């Protein structure tokens, strides 16, 4: 009898947690490609905020407000669209895969820019060292008595 009651309670818990209703498609659903861009910008601004939140705020950039204004959406529209796409796992996965691909492309782009800048800095530093060495040698030559 105890096992039956435990089983019955578990069944009630599982059934009560299951929501079979599909969310209705919001009237102002954000398109998938726009949603990719919104989430991409949210990721970038979140990372920037994690590094230096005060610098963002001092420059007048408030991440969520900035994104909502940039994409001409509001928080409710985003929340409803996000909830809708979350229910459809395949759509949501494709959105996040596109975001991940975009982040990878940006990462590669900025790494290559960083490598180019490092090479240029090494080149400038070696030129500066060579000039300094030449000027020291010229001073030594000038100081030698004739």
MODELLER restraints for C-alpha pairs under 7 A, 6 or more apart:
rsr = mdl.restraints
at = mdl.atoms
rsr.add(forms.Gaussian(group=physical.xy_distance, feature=features.Distance(at['CA:23:A'], at['CA:84:A']), mean=6.04, stdev=0.5))
rsr.add(forms.Gaussian(group=physical.xy_distance, feature=features.Distance(at['CA:25:A'], at['CA:84:A']), mean=6.61, stdev=0.5))
rsr.add(forms.Gaussian(group=physical.xy_distance, feature=features.Distance(at['CA:26:A'], at['CA:80:A']), mean=6.57, stdev=0.5))
rsr.add(forms.Gaussian(group=physical.xy_distance, feature=features.Distance(at['CA:26:A'], at['CA:81:A']), mean=6.74, stdev=0.5))
rsr.add(forms.Gaussian(group=physical.xy_distance, feature=features.Distance(at['CA:28:A'], at['CA:77:A']), mean=6.67, stdev=0.5))
rsr.add(forms.Gaussian(group=physical.xy_distance, feature=features.Distance(at['CA:29:A'], at['CA:77:A']), mean=6.98, stdev=0.5))
rsr.add(forms.Gaussian(group=physical.xy_distance, feature=features.Distance(at['CA:29:A'], at['CA:81:A']), mean=5.29, stdev=0.5))
rsr.add(forms.Gaussian(group=physical.xy_distance, feature=features.Distance(at['CA:30:A'], at['CA:81:A']), mean=5.91, stdev=0.5))
rsr.add(forms.Gaussian(group=physical.xy_distance, feature=features.Distance(at['CA:32:A'], at['CA:95:A']), mean=6.61, stdev=0.5))
rsr.add(forms.Gaussian(group=physical.xy_distance, feature=features.Distance(at['CA:36:A'], at['CA:95:A']), mean=5.58, stdev=0.5))
rsr.add(forms.Gaussian(group=physical.xy_distance, feature=features.Distance(at['CA:36:A'], at['CA:98:A']), mean=6.57, stdev=0.5))
rsr.add(forms.Gaussian(group=physical.xy_distance, feature=features.Distance(at['CA:36:A'], at['CA:99:A']), mean=5.70, stdev=0.5))
rsr.add(forms.Gaussian(group=physical.xy_distance, feature=features.Distance(at['CA:38:A'], at['CA:67:A']), mean=6.84, stdev=0.5))
rsr.add(forms.Gaussian(group=physical.xy_distance, feature=features.Distance(at['CA:40:A'], at['CA:99:A']), mean=5.54, stdev=0.5))
rsr.add(forms.Gaussian(group=physical.xy_distance, feature=features.Distance(at['CA:45:A'], at['CA:63:A']), mean=5.96, stdev=0.5))
rsr.add(forms.Gaussian(group=physical.xy_distance, feature=features.Distance(at['CA:49:A'], at['CA:56:A']), mean=6.85, stdev=0.5))
rsr.add(forms.Gaussian(group=physical.xy_distance, feature=features.Distance(at['CA:56:A'], at['CA:62:A']), mean=6.94, stdev=0.5))
rsr.add(forms.Gaussian(group=physical.xy_distance, feature=features.Distance(at['CA:68:A'], at['CA:74:A']), mean=5.47, stdev=0.5))
rsr.add(forms.Gaussian(group=physical.xy_distance, feature=features.Distance(at['CA:85:A'], at['CA:91:A']), mean=6.14, stdev=0.5))
rsr.add(forms.Gaussian(group=physical.xy_distance, feature=features.Distance(at['CA:85:A'], at['CA:92:A']), mean=5.25, stdev=0.5))
rsr.add(forms.Gaussian(group=physical.xy_distance, feature=features.Distance(at['CA:86:A'], at['CA:92:A']), mean=5.64, stdev=0.5))
